[in-house]
Amino acid sequence: MGSLHDAVMQHVERELRADSGVKNAALFAGAREIDESVEELTLQQFHAKYRLPATRRIAPQERPARQPNANPEPDPAPAAPGDGAAVMEFVERTLEVDPDVSNADLFAGAREIDPPSRNSRPDSSTQSTPSR
């Protein structure tokens, strides 16, 4: 099988070098004359098994090297951390006074101590939900 496969591959490569726009059906017909077992393949299988590898093999192999960006943009500085300790102290103190306090009230108080930065995700309570 190896020699017939190689013969079909050489035929396909030779035809593609002569005319890169040759139709798949023409290549398939020529390959059937070399190896009758090719007839069992569909055109799509023939393309994948013979034409595509042959096309890749005869294509120019040299690719230009990627050039580094001349002026890379610096990574944005991380946002300054808020005073997480102050927020935690507020939450603990509030829960001691009123264990049934709502999460919304805790969240509102925490936002007063440590307001969200400009780049943070918007508060879901301020987003409008589409009406149906």
Distance bins in CASP14 RR format, pairs under 12 A and 6 or more apart:
PFRMAT RR
TARGET T0000
AUTHOR 0000-0000-0000
RMODE 2
METHOD distances of the structure
MODEL  1
1 7 0 0 0 0 0 1 0 0 0 0 0
1 8 0 0 0 0 0 1 0 0 0 0 0
1 35 0 0 0 0 1 0 0 0 0 0 0
1 36 0 0 0 0 0 1 0 0 0 0 0
1 37 1 0 0 1 0 0 0 0 0 0 0
1 38 0 0 0 0 0 1 0 0 0 0 0
2 8 0 0 0 0 1 0 0 0 0 0 0
2 9 0 0 0 0 1 0 0 0 0 0 0
2 10 0 0 0 0 0 1 0 0 0 0 0
2 35 0 0 0 0 1 0 0 0 0 0 0
2 37 0 0 0 0 0 1 0 0 0 0 0
3 9 0 0 0 0 0 1 0 0 0 0 0
3 10 0 0 0 0 0 1 0 0 0 0 0
3 34 0 0 0 0 0 1 0 0 0 0 0
3 35 0 0 0 0 1 0 0 0 0 0 0
4 10 0 0 0 0 0 1 0 0 0 0 0
4 11 0 0 0 0 0 1 0 0 0 0 0
4 31 0 0 0 0 1 0 0 0 0 0 0
4 32 0 0 0 0 0 1 0 0 0 0 0
4 33 0 0 0 0 0 1 0 0 0 0 0
4 34 1 0 0 1 0 0 0 0 0 0 0
4 35 1 0 1 0 0 0 0 0 0 0 0
4 36 0 0 0 0 1 0 0 0 0 0 0
4 37 1 0 0 1 0 0 0 0 0 0 0
4 38 0 0 0 0 1 0 0 0 0 0 0
4 50 0 0 0 0 0 1 0 0 0 0 0
5 11 0 0 0 0 0 1 0 0 0 0 0
5 12 0 0 0 0 0 1 0 0 0 0 0
5 31 0 0 0 0 0 1 0 0 0 0 0
5 34 0 0 0 0 1 0 0 0 0 0 0
5 35 1 0 0 1 0 0 0 0 0 0 0
5 37 0 0 0 0 1 0 0 0 0 0 0
5 38 0 0 0 0 1 0 0 0 0 0 0
5 41 0 0 0 0 0 1 0 0 0 0 0
5 49 0 0 0 0 1 0 0 0 0 0 0
5 50 0 0 0 0 1 0 0 0 0 0 0
5 53 0 0 0 0 0 1 0 0 0 0 0
5 54 0 0 0 0 0 1 0 0 0 0 0
6 12 0 0 0 0 0 1 0 0 0 0 0
6 13 0 0 0 0 0 1 0 0 0 0 0
6 31 0 0 0 0 0 1 0 0 0 0 0
6 34 0 0 0 0 0 1 0 0 0 0 0
6 35 0 0 0 0 0 1 0 0 0 0 0
6 50 0 0 0 0 0 1 0 0 0 0 0
6 53 0 0 0 0 0 1 0 0 0 0 0
6 54 0 0 0 0 0 1 0 0 0 0 0
7 13 0 0 0 0 0 1 0 0 0 0 0
7 14 0 0 0 0 0 1 0 0 0 0 0
7 30 0 0 0 0 0 1 0 0 0 0 0
7 31 0 0 0 0 1 0 0 0 0 0 0
7 33 0 0 0 0 0 1 0 0 0 0 0
7 34 1 0 1 0 0 0 0 0 0 0 0
7 35 1 0 0 1 0 0 0 0 0 0 0
7 37 0 0 0 0 0 1 0 0 0 0 0
7 38 0 0 0 0 0 1 0 0 0 0 0
7 50 0 0 0 0 0 1 0 0 0 0 0
8 14 0 0 0 0 0 1 0 0 0 0 0
8 15 0 0 0 0 0 1 0 0 0 0 0
8 27 0 0 0 0 1 0 0 0 0 0 0
8 28 0 0 0 0 1 0 0 0 0 0 0
8 29 0 0 0 0 0 1 0 0 0 0 0
8 30 0 0 0 0 1 0 0 0 0 0 0
8 31 1 0 1 0 0 0 0 0 0 0 0
8 32 0 0 0 0 1 0 0 0 0 0 0
8 33 0 0 0 0 1 0 0 0 0 0 0
8 34 1 0 1 0 0 0 0 0 0 0 0
8 35 1 0 1 0 0 0 0 0 0 0 0
8 36 0 0 0 0 0 1 0 0 0 0 0
8 37 0 0 0 0 1 0 0 0 0 0 0
8 38 1 0 0 1 0 0 0 0 0 0 0
8 39 0 0 0 0 0 1 0 0 0 0 0
8 41 0 0 0 0 0 1 0 0 0 0 0
8 46 0 0 0 0 1 0 0 0 0 0 0
8 49 0 0 0 0 1 0 0 0 0 0 0
8 50 1 0 1 0 0 0 0 0 0 0 0
8 51 0 0 0 0 0 1 0 0 0 0 0
8 53 0 0 0 0 0 1 0 0 0 0 0
8 54 0 0 0 0 1 0 0 0 0 0 0
9 15 0 0 0 0 0 1 0 0 0 0 0
9 16 0 0 0 0 0 1 0 0 0 0 0
9 27 0 0 0 0 0 1 0 0 0 0 0
9 31 0 0 0 0 1 0 0 0 0 0 0
9 34 0 0 0 0 1 0 0 0 0 0 0
9 35 0 0 0 0 0 1 0 0 0 0 0
9 38 0 0 0 0 0 1 0 0 0 0 0
9 46 0 0 0 0 0 1 0 0 0 0 0
9 49 0 0 0 0 1 0 0 0 0 0 0
9 50 1 0 0 1 0 0 0 0 0 0 0
9 51 0 0 0 0 1 0 0 0 0 0 0
9 52 0 0 0 0 0 1 0 0 0 0 0
9 53 1 0 0 1 0 0 0 0 0 0 0
9 54 1 0 0 1 0 0 0 0 0 0 0
9 55 0 0 0 0 0 1 0 0 0 0 0
9 56 0 0 0 0 0 1 0 0 0 0 0
9 57 0 0 0 0 1 0 0 0 0 0 0
9 58 0 0 0 0 0 1 0 0 0 0 0
10 16 0 0 0 0 0 1 0 0 0 0 0
10 17 0 0 0 0 0 1 0 0 0 0 0
10 30 0 0 0 0 0 1 0 0 0 0 0
10 31 0 0 0 0 0 1 0 0 0 0 0
10 34 0 0 0 0 1 0 0 0 0 0 0
10 35 0 0 0 0 0 1 0 0 0 0 0
10 50 0 0 0 0 0 1 0 0 0 0 0
10 53 0 0 0 0 0 1 0 0 0 0 0
10 54 0 0 0 0 1 0 0 0 0 0 0
10 57 0 0 0 0 0 1 0 0 0 0 0
10 58 0 0 0 0 0 1 0 0 0 0 0
11 17 0 0 0 0 0 1 0 0 0 0 0
11 18 0 0 0 0 0 1 0 0 0 0 0
11 22 0 0 0 0 0 1 0 0 0 0 0
11 26 0 0 0 0 0 1 0 0 0 0 0
11 27 1 0 0 1 0 0 0 0 0 0 0
11 28 0 0 0 0 0 1 0 0 0 0 0
11 29 0 0 0 0 0 1 0 0 0 0 0
11 30 1 0 0 1 0 0 0 0 0 0 0
11 31 1 0 0 1 0 0 0 0 0 0 0
11 32 0 0 0 0 0 1 0 0 0 0 0
11 33 0 0 0 0 1 0 0 0 0 0 0
11 34 1 0 1 0 0 0 0 0 0 0 0
11 35 0 0 0 0 1 0 0 0 0 0 0
11 38 0 0 0 0 0 1 0 0 0 0 0
11 46 0 0 0 0 0 1 0 0 0 0 0
11 50 0 0 0 0 1 0 0 0 0 0 0
11 51 0 0 0 0 0 1 0 0 0 0 0
11 54 0 0 0 0 1 0 0 0 0 0 0
12 18 0 0 0 0 0 1 0 0 0 0 0
12 19 0 0 0 0 0 1 0 0 0 0 0
12 20 0 0 0 0 0 1 0 0 0 0 0
12 22 0 0 0 0 1 0 0 0 0 0 0
12 24 0 0 0 0 1 0 0 0 0 0 0
12 26 0 0 0 0 0 1 0 0 0 0 0
12 27 1 0 1 0 0 0 0 0 0 0 0
12 28 0 0 0 0 1 0 0 0 0 0 0
12 29 0 0 0 0 0 1 0 0 0 0 0
12 30 0 0 0 0 1 0 0 0 0 0 0
12 31 1 0 0 1 0 0 0 0 0 0 0
12 34 0 0 0 0 1 0 0 0 0 0 0
12 35 0 0 0 0 0 1 0 0 0 0 0
12 38 0 0 0 0 0 1 0 0 0 0 0
12 46 0 0 0 0 1 0 0 0 0 0 0
12 47 0 0 0 0 1 0 0 0 0 0 0
12 49 0 0 0 0 1 0 0 0 0 0 0
12 50 1 0 1 0 0 0 0 0 0 0 0
12 51 1 0 1 0 0 0 0 0 0 0 0
12 52 0 0 0 0 1 0 0 0 0 0 0
12 53 0 0 0 0 1 0 0 0 0 0 0
12 54 1 0 1 0 0 0 0 0 0 0 0
12 55 0 0 0 0 1 0 0 0 0 0 0
12 56 0 0 0 0 0 1 0 0 0 0 0
12 57 0 0 0 0 1 0 0 0 0 0 0
12 58 0 0 0 0 1 0 0 0 0 0 0
13 20 0 0 0 0 0 1 0 0 0 0 0
13 22 0 0 0 0 0 1 0 0 0 0 0
13 27 0 0 0 0 0 1 0 0 0 0 0
13 31 0 0 0 0 0 1 0 0 0 0 0
13 50 0 0 0 0 1 0 0 0 0 0 0
13 51 0 0 0 0 1 0 0 0 0 0 0
13 52 0 0 0 0 0 1 0 0 0 0 0
13 53 0 0 0 0 1 0 0 0 0 0 0
13 54 1 0 1 0 0 0 0 0 0 0 0
13 55 0 0 0 0 1 0 0 0 0 0 0
13 56 0 0 0 0 0 1 0 0 0 0 0
13 57 1 0 0 1 0 0 0 0 0 0 0
13 58 1 0 1 0 0 0 0 0 0 0 0
13 59 0 0 0 0 0 1 0 0 0 0 0
14 20 0 0 0 0 0 1 0 0 0 0 0
14 22 0 0 0 0 0 1 0 0 0 0 0
14 27 0 0 0 0 0 1 0 0 0 0 0
14 30 0 0 0 0 0 1 0 0 0 0 0
14 31 0 0 0 0 0 1 0 0 0 0 0
14 34 0 0 0 0 0 1 0 0 0 0 0
14 50 0 0 0 0 0 1 0 0 0 0 0
14 54 0 0 0 0 1 0 0 0 0 0 0
14 57 0 0 0 0 0 1 0 0 0 0 0
14 58 0 0 0 0 1 0 0 0 0 0 0
15 21 0 0 0 0 1 0 0 0 0 0 0
15 22 1 0 1 0 0 0 0 0 0 0 0
15 23 0 0 0 0 0 1 0 0 0 0 0
15 24 0 0 0 0 0 1 0 0 0 0 0
15 25 0 0 0 0 0 1 0 0 0 0 0
15 26 1 0 0 1 0 0 0 0 0 0 0
15 27 1 0 1 0 0 0 0 0 0 0 0
15 28 0 0 0 0 0 1 0 0 0 0 0
15 29 0 0 0 0 0 1 0 0 0 0 0
15 30 0 0 0 0 1 0 0 0 0 0 0
15 31 0 0 0 0 1 0 0 0 0 0 0
15 34 0 0 0 0 0 1 0 0 0 0 0
15 50 0 0 0 0 0 1 0 0 0 0 0
15 51 0 0 0 0 1 0 0 0 0 0 0
15 54 0 0 0 0 1 0 0 0 0 0 0
15 55 0 0 0 0 0 1 0 0 0 0 0
15 58 0 0 0 0 0 1 0 0 0 0 0
16 22 1 0 0 1 0 0 0 0 0 0 0
16 23 0 0 0 0 0 1 0 0 0 0 0
16 24 0 0 0 0 0 1 0 0 0 0 0
16 26 0 0 0 0 0 1 0 0 0 0 0
16 27 1 0 0 1 0 0 0 0 0 0 0
16 47 0 0 0 0 0 1 0 0 0 0 0
16 50 0 0 0 0 1 0 0 0 0 0 0
16 51 1 0 0 1 0 0 0 0 0 0 0
16 52 0 0 0 0 0 1 0 0 0 0 0
16 53 0 0 0 0 0 1 0 0 0 0 0
16 54 1 0 1 0 0 0 0 0 0 0 0
16 55 1 0 0 1 0 0 0 0 0 0 0
16 56 0 0 0 0 0 1 0 0 0 0 0
16 57 0 0 0 0 1 0 0 0 0 0 0
16 58 1 0 0 1 0 0 0 0 0 0 0
16 59 0 0 0 0 1 0 0 0 0 0 0
17 54 0 0 0 0 1 0 0 0 0 0 0
17 55 0 0 0 0 0 1 0 0 0 0 0
17 57 0 0 0 0 0 1 0 0 0 0 0
17 58 1 0 1 0 0 0 0 0 0 0 0
17 59 0 0 0 0 0 1 0 0 0 0 0
18 26 0 0 0 0 0 1 0 0 0 0 0
18 27 0 0 0 0 0 1 0 0 0 0 0
18 58 0 0 0 0 0 1 0 0 0 0 0
19 26 0 0 0 0 1 0 0 0 0 0 0
19 27 0 0 0 0 0 1 0 0 0 0 0
20 27 0 0 0 0 0 1 0 0 0 0 0
20 51 0 0 0 0 0 1 0 0 0 0 0
20 54 0 0 0 0 0 1 0 0 0 0 0
20 55 1 0 0 1 0 0 0 0 0 0 0
20 58 0 0 0 0 1 0 0 0 0 0 0
20 59 0 0 0 0 1 0 0 0 0 0 0
21 27 0 0 0 0 1 0 0 0 0 0 0
21 51 0 0 0 0 0 1 0 0 0 0 0
21 55 0 0 0 0 0 1 0 0 0 0 0
22 28 0 0 0 0 0 1 0 0 0 0 0
22 29 0 0 0 0 0 1 0 0 0 0 0
22 30 0 0 0 0 0 1 0 0 0 0 0
22 31 0 0 0 0 0 1 0 0 0 0 0
22 51 0 0 0 0 1 0 0 0 0 0 0
22 54 0 0 0 0 0 1 0 0 0 0 0
22 55 0 0 0 0 0 1 0 0 0 0 0
23 29 0 0 0 0 1 0 0 0 0 0 0
23 30 0 0 0 0 0 1 0 0 0 0 0
23 43 0 0 0 0 1 0 0 0 0 0 0
23 46 0 0 0 0 0 1 0 0 0 0 0
23 47 0 0 0 0 0 1 0 0 0 0 0
23 51 0 0 0 0 0 1 0 0 0 0 0
24 30 0 0 0 0 0 1 0 0 0 0 0
24 31 0 0 0 0 0 1 0 0 0 0 0
24 41 0 0 0 0 0 1 0 0 0 0 0
24 42 0 0 0 0 0 1 0 0 0 0 0
24 43 1 0 1 0 0 0 0 0 0 0 0
24 44 0 0 0 0 1 0 0 0 0 0 0
24 45 0 0 0 0 0 1 0 0 0 0 0
24 46 1 0 0 1 0 0 0 0 0 0 0
24 47 1 0 1 0 0 0 0 0 0 0 0
24 48 0 0 0 0 0 1 0 0 0 0 0
24 49 0 0 0 0 0 1 0 0 0 0 0
24 50 0 0 0 0 1 0 0 0 0 0 0
24 51 1 0 0 1 0 0 0 0 0 0 0
24 52 0 0 0 0 0 1 0 0 0 0 0
24 54 0 0 0 0 0 1 0 0 0 0 0
24 55 0 0 0 0 0 1 0 0 0 0 0
25 31 0 0 0 0 0 1 0 0 0 0 0
25 32 0 0 0 0 0 1 0 0 0 0 0
25 42 0 0 0 0 0 1 0 0 0 0 0
25 43 1 0 0 1 0 0 0 0 0 0 0
25 44 0 0 0 0 0 1 0 0 0 0 0
25 46 0 0 0 0 1 0 0 0 0 0 0
25 47 0 0 0 0 0 1 0 0 0 0 0
25 51 0 0 0 0 0 1 0 0 0 0 0
26 32 0 0 0 0 0 1 0 0 0 0 0
26 33 0 0 0 0 0 1 0 0 0 0 0
26 43 0 0 0 0 0 1 0 0 0 0 0
26 46 0 0 0 0 0 1 0 0 0 0 0
26 51 0 0 0 0 0 1 0 0 0 0 0
27 33 0 0 0 0 0 1 0 0 0 0 0
27 34 0 0 0 0 0 1 0 0 0 0 0
27 38 0 0 0 0 1 0 0 0 0 0 0
27 41 0 0 0 0 0 1 0 0 0 0 0
27 43 0 0 0 0 1 0 0 0 0 0 0
27 46 1 0 0 1 0 0 0 0 0 0 0
27 47 0 0 0 0 1 0 0 0 0 0 0
27 49 0 0 0 0 0 1 0 0 0 0 0
27 50 1 0 0 1 0 0 0 0 0 0 0
27 51 1 0 0 1 0 0 0 0 0 0 0
27 52 0 0 0 0 0 1 0 0 0 0 0
27 54 0 0 0 0 1 0 0 0 0 0 0
27 55 0 0 0 0 0 1 0 0 0 0 0
28 34 0 0 0 0 0 1 0 0 0 0 0
28 35 0 0 0 0 0 1 0 0 0 0 0
28 38 1 0 0 1 0 0 0 0 0 0 0
28 39 0 0 0 0 1 0 0 0 0 0 0
28 40 0 0 0 0 0 1 0 0 0 0 0
28 41 1 0 0 1 0 0 0 0 0 0 0
28 42 0 0 0 0 1 0 0 0 0 0 0
28 43 1 0 0 1 0 0 0 0 0 0 0
28 44 0 0 0 0 0 1 0 0 0 0 0
28 45 0 0 0 0 0 1 0 0 0 0 0
28 46 1 0 1 0 0 0 0 0 0 0 0
28 47 0 0 0 0 1 0 0 0 0 0 0
28 49 0 0 0 0 0 1 0 0 0 0 0
28 50 0 0 0 0 1 0 0 0 0 0 0
28 51 0 0 0 0 1 0 0 0 0 0 0
29 38 0 0 0 0 1 0 0 0 0 0 0
29 39 0 0 0 0 1 0 0 0 0 0 0
29 43 0 0 0 0 0 1 0 0 0 0 0
29 46 0 0 0 0 0 1 0 0 0 0 0
30 36 0 0 0 0 0 1 0 0 0 0 0
30 38 0 0 0 0 1 0 0 0 0 0 0
30 39 0 0 0 0 0 1 0 0 0 0 0
30 46 0 0 0 0 0 1 0 0 0 0 0
30 50 0 0 0 0 0 1 0 0 0 0 0
31 37 0 0 0 0 1 0 0 0 0 0 0
31 38 1 0 1 0 0 0 0 0 0 0 0
31 39 0 0 0 0 1 0 0 0 0 0 0
31 40 0 0 0 0 0 1 0 0 0 0 0
31 41 0 0 0 0 1 0 0 0 0 0 0
31 43 0 0 0 0 0 1 0 0 0 0 0
31 45 0 0 0 0 0 1 0 0 0 0 0
31 46 1 0 0 1 0 0 0 0 0 0 0
31 47 0 0 0 0 0 1 0 0 0 0 0
31 49 0 0 0 0 1 0 0 0 0 0 0
31 50 1 0 0 1 0 0 0 0 0 0 0
31 51 0 0 0 0 1 0 0 0 0 0 0
31 54 0 0 0 0 0 1 0 0 0 0 0
32 38 1 0 1 0 0 0 0 0 0 0 0
32 39 1 0 1 0 0 0 0 0 0 0 0
32 40 0 0 0 0 1 0 0 0 0 0 0
32 41 0 0 0 0 1 0 0 0 0 0 0
32 43 0 0 0 0 0 1 0 0 0 0 0
32 46 0 0 0 0 1 0 0 0 0 0 0
32 50 0 0 0 0 0 1 0 0 0 0 0
33 39 0 0 0 0 0 1 0 0 0 0 0
34 50 0 0 0 0 0 1 0 0 0 0 0
35 41 0 0 0 0 0 1 0 0 0 0 0
35 46 0 0 0 0 0 1 0 0 0 0 0
35 49 0 0 0 0 0 1 0 0 0 0 0
35 50 0 0 0 0 0 1 0 0 0 0 0
37 45 0 0 0 0 0 1 0 0 0 0 0
37 46 0 0 0 0 0 1 0 0 0 0 0
37 49 0 0 0 0 0 1 0 0 0 0 0
38 45 0 0 0 0 1 0 0 0 0 0 0
38 46 1 0 0 1 0 0 0 0 0 0 0
38 47 0 0 0 0 0 1 0 0 0 0 0
38 49 0 0 0 0 1 0 0 0 0 0 0
38 50 0 0 0 0 1 0 0 0 0 0 0
38 51 0 0 0 0 0 1 0 0 0 0 0
39 45 0 0 0 0 0 1 0 0 0 0 0
39 46 0 0 0 0 1 0 0 0 0 0 0
40 46 0 0 0 0 1 0 0 0 0 0 0
40 49 0 0 0 0 0 1 0 0 0 0 0
41 47 0 0 0 0 1 0 0 0 0 0 0
41 48 0 0 0 0 1 0 0 0 0 0 0
41 49 1 0 0 1 0 0 0 0 0 0 0
41 50 0 0 0 0 1 0 0 0 0 0 0
41 51 0 0 0 0 0 1 0 0 0 0 0
42 48 0 0 0 0 1 0 0 0 0 0 0
42 49 0 0 0 0 0 1 0 0 0 0 0
43 49 0 0 0 0 0 1 0 0 0 0 0
43 50 0 0 0 0 0 1 0 0 0 0 0
43 51 0 0 0 0 1 0 0 0 0 0 0
44 50 0 0 0 0 0 1 0 0 0 0 0
44 51 0 0 0 0 0 1 0 0 0 0 0
44 52 0 0 0 0 0 1 0 0 0 0 0
45 51 0 0 0 0 0 1 0 0 0 0 0
45 52 0 0 0 0 0 1 0 0 0 0 0
46 52 0 0 0 0 1 0 0 0 0 0 0
46 53 0 0 0 0 0 1 0 0 0 0 0
46 54 0 0 0 0 0 1 0 0 0 0 0
47 53 0 0 0 0 1 0 0 0 0 0 0
47 54 0 0 0 0 0 1 0 0 0 0 0
47 55 0 0 0 0 1 0 0 0 0 0 0
48 54 0 0 0 0 0 1 0 0 0 0 0
48 55 0 0 0 0 0 1 0 0 0 0 0
48 56 0 0 0 0 0 1 0 0 0 0 0
50 56 0 0 0 0 0 1 0 0 0 0 0
50 57 0 0 0 0 0 1 0 0 0 0 0
51 57 0 0 0 0 0 1 0 0 0 0 0
51 58 0 0 0 0 0 1 0 0 0 0 0
52 58 0 0 0 0 0 1 0 0 0 0 0
52 59 0 0 0 0 0 1 0 0 0 0 0
53 59 0 0 0 0 0 1 0 0 0 0 0
76 117 0 0 0 0 0 1 0 0 0 0 0
76 118 0 0 0 0 0 1 0 0 0 0 0
76 119 0 0 0 0 1 0 0 0 0 0 0
77 117 0 0 0 0 0 1 0 0 0 0 0
77 119 0 0 0 0 0 1 0 0 0 0 0
78 117 0 0 0 0 0 1 0 0 0 0 0
78 119 0 0 0 0 0 1 0 0 0 0 0
79 114 0 0 0 0 0 1 0 0 0 0 0
79 115 0 0 0 0 0 1 0 0 0 0 0
79 116 0 0 0 0 1 0 0 0 0 0 0
79 117 1 0 1 0 0 0 0 0 0 0 0
79 118 0 0 0 0 1 0 0 0 0 0 0
79 119 1 0 0 1 0 0 0 0 0 0 0
79 120 1 0 0 1 0 0 0 0 0 0 0
80 114 0 0 0 0 0 1 0 0 0 0 0
80 115 0 0 0 0 0 1 0 0 0 0 0
80 117 1 0 0 1 0 0 0 0 0 0 0
80 118 0 0 0 0 0 1 0 0 0 0 0
80 119 0 0 0 0 0 1 0 0 0 0 0
81 87 0 0 0 0 0 1 0 0 0 0 0
81 114 0 0 0 0 1 0 0 0 0 0 0
81 117 0 0 0 0 0 1 0 0 0 0 0
82 88 0 0 0 0 0 1 0 0 0 0 0
82 110 0 0 0 0 0 1 0 0 0 0 0
82 111 0 0 0 0 0 1 0 0 0 0 0
82 113 0 0 0 0 1 0 0 0 0 0 0
82 114 1 0 1 0 0 0 0 0 0 0 0
82 115 0 0 0 0 1 0 0 0 0 0 0
82 116 0 0 0 0 0 1 0 0 0 0 0
82 117 0 0 0 0 1 0 0 0 0 0 0
82 120 0 0 0 0 0 1 0 0 0 0 0
83 89 0 0 0 0 1 0 0 0 0 0 0
83 90 0 0 0 0 0 1 0 0 0 0 0
83 110 0 0 0 0 0 1 0 0 0 0 0
83 112 0 0 0 0 0 1 0 0 0 0 0
83 113 1 0 0 1 0 0 0 0 0 0 0
83 114 1 0 1 0 0 0 0 0 0 0 0
83 115 0 0 0 0 0 1 0 0 0 0 0
84 90 0 0 0 0 1 0 0 0 0 0 0
84 91 0 0 0 0 1 0 0 0 0 0 0
84 92 0 0 0 0 0 1 0 0 0 0 0
84 110 0 0 0 0 1 0 0 0 0 0 0
84 113 0 0 0 0 1 0 0 0 0 0 0
84 114 1 0 0 1 0 0 0 0 0 0 0
85 91 0 0 0 0 0 1 0 0 0 0 0
85 92 0 0 0 0 0 1 0 0 0 0 0
85 110 0 0 0 0 0 1 0 0 0 0 0
85 113 0 0 0 0 0 1 0 0 0 0 0
85 114 0 0 0 0 0 1 0 0 0 0 0
86 92 0 0 0 0 0 1 0 0 0 0 0
86 93 0 0 0 0 0 1 0 0 0 0 0
86 109 0 0 0 0 0 1 0 0 0 0 0
86 110 0 0 0 0 1 0 0 0 0 0 0
86 112 0 0 0 0 0 1 0 0 0 0 0
86 113 1 0 1 0 0 0 0 0 0 0 0
86 114 1 0 0 1 0 0 0 0 0 0 0
87 93 0 0 0 0 0 1 0 0 0 0 0
87 94 0 0 0 0 0 1 0 0 0 0 0
87 106 0 0 0 0 1 0 0 0 0 0 0
87 107 0 0 0 0 0 1 0 0 0 0 0
87 108 0 0 0 0 0 1 0 0 0 0 0
87 109 0 0 0 0 1 0 0 0 0 0 0
87 110 1 0 1 0 0 0 0 0 0 0 0
87 111 0 0 0 0 1 0 0 0 0 0 0
87 112 0 0 0 0 1 0 0 0 0 0 0
87 113 1 0 1 0 0 0 0 0 0 0 0
87 114 1 0 1 0 0 0 0 0 0 0 0
87 115 0 0 0 0 0 1 0 0 0 0 0
87 116 0 0 0 0 0 1 0 0 0 0 0
88 94 0 0 0 0 0 1 0 0 0 0 0
88 95 0 0 0 0 0 1 0 0 0 0 0
88 106 0 0 0 0 0 1 0 0 0 0 0
88 110 0 0 0 0 1 0 0 0 0 0 0
88 113 0 0 0 0 1 0 0 0 0 0 0
88 114 0 0 0 0 0 1 0 0 0 0 0
89 95 0 0 0 0 0 1 0 0 0 0 0
89 96 0 0 0 0 0 1 0 0 0 0 0
89 109 0 0 0 0 0 1 0 0 0 0 0
89 110 0 0 0 0 0 1 0 0 0 0 0
89 113 0 0 0 0 1 0 0 0 0 0 0
89 114 0 0 0 0 0 1 0 0 0 0 0
90 96 0 0 0 0 0 1 0 0 0 0 0
90 97 0 0 0 0 0 1 0 0 0 0 0
90 101 0 0 0 0 0 1 0 0 0 0 0
90 105 0 0 0 0 0 1 0 0 0 0 0
90 106 0 0 0 0 1 0 0 0 0 0 0
90 107 0 0 0 0 0 1 0 0 0 0 0
90 108 0 0 0 0 0 1 0 0 0 0 0
90 109 1 0 0 1 0 0 0 0 0 0 0
90 110 1 0 0 1 0 0 0 0 0 0 0
90 111 0 0 0 0 0 1 0 0 0 0 0
90 112 0 0 0 0 1 0 0 0 0 0 0
90 113 1 0 1 0 0 0 0 0 0 0 0
90 114 0 0 0 0 1 0 0 0 0 0 0
91 97 0 0 0 0 0 1 0 0 0 0 0
91 98 0 0 0 0 0 1 0 0 0 0 0
91 99 0 0 0 0 0 1 0 0 0 0 0
91 101 0 0 0 0 1 0 0 0 0 0 0
91 103 0 0 0 0 0 1 0 0 0 0 0
91 105 0 0 0 0 0 1 0 0 0 0 0
91 106 1 0 1 0 0 0 0 0 0 0 0
91 107 0 0 0 0 1 0 0 0 0 0 0
91 108 0 0 0 0 0 1 0 0 0 0 0
91 109 0 0 0 0 1 0 0 0 0 0 0
91 110 1 0 0 1 0 0 0 0 0 0 0
91 111 0 0 0 0 0 1 0 0 0 0 0
91 113 0 0 0 0 1 0 0 0 0 0 0
91 114 0 0 0 0 0 1 0 0 0 0 0
92 98 0 0 0 0 0 1 0 0 0 0 0
92 99 0 0 0 0 0 1 0 0 0 0 0
92 101 0 0 0 0 0 1 0 0 0 0 0
92 106 0 0 0 0 0 1 0 0 0 0 0
92 110 0 0 0 0 0 1 0 0 0 0 0
93 99 0 0 0 0 0 1 0 0 0 0 0
93 101 0 0 0 0 0 1 0 0 0 0 0
93 106 0 0 0 0 0 1 0 0 0 0 0
93 109 0 0 0 0 0 1 0 0 0 0 0
93 110 0 0 0 0 0 1 0 0 0 0 0
93 113 0 0 0 0 0 1 0 0 0 0 0
94 100 0 0 0 0 0 1 0 0 0 0 0
94 101 1 0 1 0 0 0 0 0 0 0 0
94 102 0 0 0 0 0 1 0 0 0 0 0
94 103 0 0 0 0 0 1 0 0 0 0 0
94 105 1 0 0 1 0 0 0 0 0 0 0
94 106 1 0 0 1 0 0 0 0 0 0 0
94 107 0 0 0 0 0 1 0 0 0 0 0
94 108 0 0 0 0 0 1 0 0 0 0 0
94 109 1 0 0 1 0 0 0 0 0 0 0
94 110 0 0 0 0 1 0 0 0 0 0 0
94 112 0 0 0 0 0 1 0 0 0 0 0
94 113 0 0 0 0 0 1 0 0 0 0 0
95 101 1 0 0 1 0 0 0 0 0 0 0
95 102 0 0 0 0 0 1 0 0 0 0 0
95 103 0 0 0 0 0 1 0 0 0 0 0
95 105 0 0 0 0 0 1 0 0 0 0 0
95 106 1 0 0 1 0 0 0 0 0 0 0
97 105 0 0 0 0 0 1 0 0 0 0 0
97 106 0 0 0 0 0 1 0 0 0 0 0
98 105 0 0 0 0 1 0 0 0 0 0 0
98 106 0 0 0 0 1 0 0 0 0 0 0
99 106 0 0 0 0 0 1 0 0 0 0 0
100 106 0 0 0 0 0 1 0 0 0 0 0
101 107 0 0 0 0 0 1 0 0 0 0 0
101 108 0 0 0 0 0 1 0 0 0 0 0
101 109 0 0 0 0 0 1 0 0 0 0 0
101 110 0 0 0 0 0 1 0 0 0 0 0
102 108 0 0 0 0 1 0 0 0 0 0 0
102 109 0 0 0 0 0 1 0 0 0 0 0
103 109 0 0 0 0 0 1 0 0 0 0 0
103 110 0 0 0 0 0 1 0 0 0 0 0
103 125 0 0 0 0 0 1 0 0 0 0 0
104 110 0 0 0 0 0 1 0 0 0 0 0
104 111 0 0 0 0 0 1 0 0 0 0 0
104 123 0 0 0 0 0 1 0 0 0 0 0
104 124 0 0 0 0 0 1 0 0 0 0 0
104 125 1 0 0 1 0 0 0 0 0 0 0
105 111 0 0 0 0 0 1 0 0 0 0 0
105 112 0 0 0 0 0 1 0 0 0 0 0
106 112 0 0 0 0 0 1 0 0 0 0 0
106 113 0 0 0 0 0 1 0 0 0 0 0
107 113 0 0 0 0 0 1 0 0 0 0 0
107 114 0 0 0 0 0 1 0 0 0 0 0
107 116 0 0 0 0 0 1 0 0 0 0 0
107 123 0 0 0 0 1 0 0 0 0 0 0
107 124 0 0 0 0 0 1 0 0 0 0 0
107 125 0 0 0 0 1 0 0 0 0 0 0
108 114 0 0 0 0 0 1 0 0 0 0 0
108 115 0 0 0 0 0 1 0 0 0 0 0
108 123 0 0 0 0 1 0 0 0 0 0 0
108 125 0 0 0 0 1 0 0 0 0 0 0
108 126 0 0 0 0 0 1 0 0 0 0 0
109 115 0 0 0 0 0 1 0 0 0 0 0
110 116 0 0 0 0 0 1 0 0 0 0 0
110 123 0 0 0 0 0 1 0 0 0 0 0
111 117 0 0 0 0 0 1 0 0 0 0 0
111 120 0 0 0 0 0 1 0 0 0 0 0
111 123 1 0 0 1 0 0 0 0 0 0 0
111 125 0 0 0 0 0 1 0 0 0 0 0
111 126 0 0 0 0 0 1 0 0 0 0 0
114 120 0 0 0 0 0 1 0 0 0 0 0
115 123 0 0 0 0 0 1 0 0 0 0 0
116 122 0 0 0 0 1 0 0 0 0 0 0
116 123 1 0 0 1 0 0 0 0 0 0 0
116 124 0 0 0 0 0 1 0 0 0 0 0
116 126 0 0 0 0 0 1 0 0 0 0 0
121 127 0 0 0 0 0 1 0 0 0 0 0
122 128 0 0 0 0 0 1 0 0 0 0 0
END
